[in-house]
Structure formats: structure tokens, C-alpha cells
Amino acid sequence: CPNLGECWGGGDGHTATATIMIMGDTCTRACRFCAVKTSKTPPPLDPEEPENVAKAIAAWGLDYVVLTSVDRDELPDQGAGHVAETIRRLKSSAPDLLVEALTPDFRGEAELVREVAASGLDVFAHNVETVPELQTEVRDRRANWDQSVGVLRDAKRFVPSLITKTSLMLGLGETRPQVVNALKLLREAGVDVVTFGQYMRPTKRHLAVKEYLTPEAFEAYKKIAEDMGFLYVASGPMVRSSYRAGEYFLENVLKQRKAEAAKATA
């Protein structure tokens, strides 16, 4: 990640944020853009991880934490219980901490989505990764657009107060009309936050970059998304899905509260 110092440092008006990957370092999926190790039978989960993560975050004194994870298709609940328990422990040890979870798709199983959505987190994130037309080329065969959008829709349905968030990589061969259509579909599903970043090829075994977008192109997509009514849009070549997540979350929640207060007194 190109932004570690910026996110971890906090200070100067920024929110100190860290991203932690849980459930191990080996994924059961094999997406063509991702450099994480893959296996059909990854090592077992660490039962102490939820408590250890909570203790570490409380000791670090962070304002905001992003939990991300590998997919664990081999587990009966695909790791939903482990993610939910980690969030509950975090909230118990640091009640003022804001928690964002970047989740797997849980194969679209609504009850597993509900378990995580109802665990006390503040932001439910799941990445669609690319436009609908490129899903089969870019992602593992078990992932698809409708399933991922369904996860985001279900999270909001189960806990309407949740902020939902997703991310699109650009430079994979998508067209402007395809990106605009993807944004329309995401808004129709009630997604609140979207981020855009430049796809960077991890190794020669992964998908090649089709295009390096200009900063102006990223800014244009940001304006299109904002005009559609997204709560917040982060867009730029170096933006990653958790880029300064805490700062943007807090900023926009405060804006919402001010707007609601203004309406109440109008």
C-alpha cells in the first residue's frame, strides 16, 4: 500500500487508522488481480485472534480500524462467526472505536451477511472490484456482480443504519459507460460510499494493466458519483478501499448530523 504513513500517523487533523487482515494469510479464492496466497485447505482459524486483535487495537489507541479478511469457503460459516466475534470484542474493549469490516461475499448467504452486519460495526464494506462486464475475467469464478451487490443490499436491509461501501479498480479495460452504469446499479442497491483506484499488477502472473488513468479521469468519475448521491467518494490513482477511511467516515457523519440539525430547526 502506498499510503501507510498517511493512514497510520494521524495527527494534523487526520484520523489514525489501521487495516488488519484476519482469518489467516491464505485465501480459498484465486482472483486474477490479487497476490494473496491461495489454497483449498488453508490453516485452521486461530480461536484467540478476536481477543488478540481487540487487545492490540485498544493498546494502539486508534480512532478507526478496518478489518479485512481472506475468503474461507471451506468453513461451514465461511468465517462469518469469526469476523462477527472480532468486531464484538473490538467494541467491548474500545467502545468509542469506529469499525469498518471489508468482508468476503459469503457466497451470498443472507444469514451469514446478517451475522456480520448485526455485530456492532459502523461500516459494512464489500468490494465489487470491477464493472459487471469484466467480473468473470477479473474475479474468481465463485464471485460475481449480482452476488456482491446482493451482499451490500442485504447488509443495509438487516441494519438500515449501516453505512455500506464498495470499491472499483480502474485500468482493467472497462469503458466509461460501463463505469457509469455500475455506479447507477450500486446506488440503486443503496450503497453509500464508493472508492476508485488504479489497478496495479502484482506480478507477471496476474492480469495486465490495460490503462493508466489520468488524475483528471479519476476526478471526473468522482464528480459523476457525487452527482448520483453517494455519501462519499474517494477517487485517485493511489486510493485503496480503506484509504483514510476513518477521516472520510467521520467527516461525512458530522456533515449529516449538521444537516439533520439544520432541518430540525428550520
Secondary structure, DSSP 8 states (H G I E B T S, - for coil): -TTHHHHHH-BTTB--EEEEEES-SEES---TT--SEE-SS-----TTHHHHHHHHHHHHT-SEEEEEE---TTSTTTTHHHHHHHHHHHHHH-TT-EEEEE---GGG-HHHHHHHHTTS-SEEE---BS-GGGHHHHS-TT--HHHHHHHHHHHHHH-TT-EEEEEEEE-SS--HHHHHHHHHHHHHTT--EEEEEE---SSTTS--------HHHHHHHHHHHHHHT-SEEEESTT--TTTTHHHHHHHHHHHHHHHHHHHHH-
